[in-house]
Amino acid sequence: MYAVIALGYTMVYGIARMLNFAHGDVIMVGGYVAFVMMTSLGLPALAAICAAVVVCTLLGVAIERVAYKPLREAPSLAVLITAIGMSYLLQNLALLIWGSAPKSFTSVVSIEPLRLFGGQLVVTGETLVTIVTSAVIMVALTLFVNKTKVGHAMQAVSEDKGAAQLMGINVNATISLTFAIGSALAAVAGVLLCSAYPTLMPTTGAMPGIKAFVAAVFGGIGSIPGAMLGGVLLGIIESLSKAYISSQMADAIVFGVLIIVLLVRPAGILGKQTREKV
């Protein structure tokens, strides 16, 4: 789950160099849209997922145009504060629209759980779908960025916005597309998250979003394979910490491991060191 969310994070940061802390709340919006489509309108799961992807994609583009585009040349601190403000805005809008009472989310996965070792190890259908989904997204994003003309434009914008614009690349459209892709991935992550943990509320995406950001930094933020690796490793560390050390200390252990990794490799496991030209 962390890997799916981290892929959306690293997509935006890798191209636009912006930390979109509202990403976790876009996940929450995706969950609510799918919930409304299935419960109030009676749509099938696939149609609900498609609706969530469309709404979150439009929301991501709107957030970029309204909140981030005016700050394109502003200091990074201003962008960070705006991202945090947008996160709280989305949470409170969800609170006003859907209320604070938790919603019971019906899983969109109908696959039977996988039972191994005579039933001692049970892997749920939601887990299997999430693993496959994260792998497919990672491969698709890697091919898209490295093999397509739009992907090459994204790499150019990531490297140098000014030079990319001089070469005829529409920087604003490229960054908007990046936010659209990241937000579409957030919708998928929201549906999978609510299927695995079927309680939906306005703060549903907050902590998973923060941990997925940690996973992206852990693996090397800006690196698509790094986001996948960081998410998987973060989940393994958290699960083993809860099982063998302490469930209350699991989060502290996760962040402690992150600090140690960044002390050894400041760019993350698969991240690349970049040099500042002065």
Disulfide bonds with the S-S distance in Angstrom:
none
